[in-house]
């Protein structure tokens, strides 16, 4: 219902299809394209996805300590 304030009344029917296509091509379950998403500022899940993605990258490519600093690979 929160999205209704962003969709004009005459476009609600088309908005339904826009959201279906958005889910099919942008907000993918396994790898959402948050950086390309036009609705990212409204999305409650974007922070969760980015946090998980960073944790995964740190596990796959752990930082290397160089002196007192860390080098991200």
VENDAMO-V994368 format. One record per backbone hydrogen bond with DSSP energy under -1.0 kcal/mol. NH is the residue of the N-H (numbers start at 1). CO is the residue of the C=O. E is the energy in kcal/mol with one decimal. If there is no record, write none. Layout:
NH_CO_E / NH_CO_E
This chain:
6_3_-2.0 / 11_8_-1.9 / 12_9_-1.1 / 15_11_-2.7 / 16_12_-1.5 / 18_14_-2.3 / 19_15_-2.3 / 20_16_-1.7 / 21_17_-2.7 / 22_18_-2.4 / 23_19_-2.3 / 24_20_-1.7 / 25_21_-2.4 / 26_22_-2.5 / 27_22_-2.5 / 28_26_-1.5 / 33_26_-2.9 / 34_32_-1.1 / 36_33_-1.8 / 37_34_-1.2 / 42_39_-1.9 / 49_45_-2.2 / 50_46_-2.4 / 51_47_-2.3 / 52_48_-2.3 / 53_49_-2.5 / 54_50_-2.4 / 55_51_-2.2 / 56_52_-2.4 / 57_53_-2.3 / 58_54_-2.3 / 59_55_-1.7 / 60_56_-2.5 / 61_57_-3.0 / 64_71_-2.8 / 66_69_-3.1 / 69_66_-2.0 / 71_64_-3.4
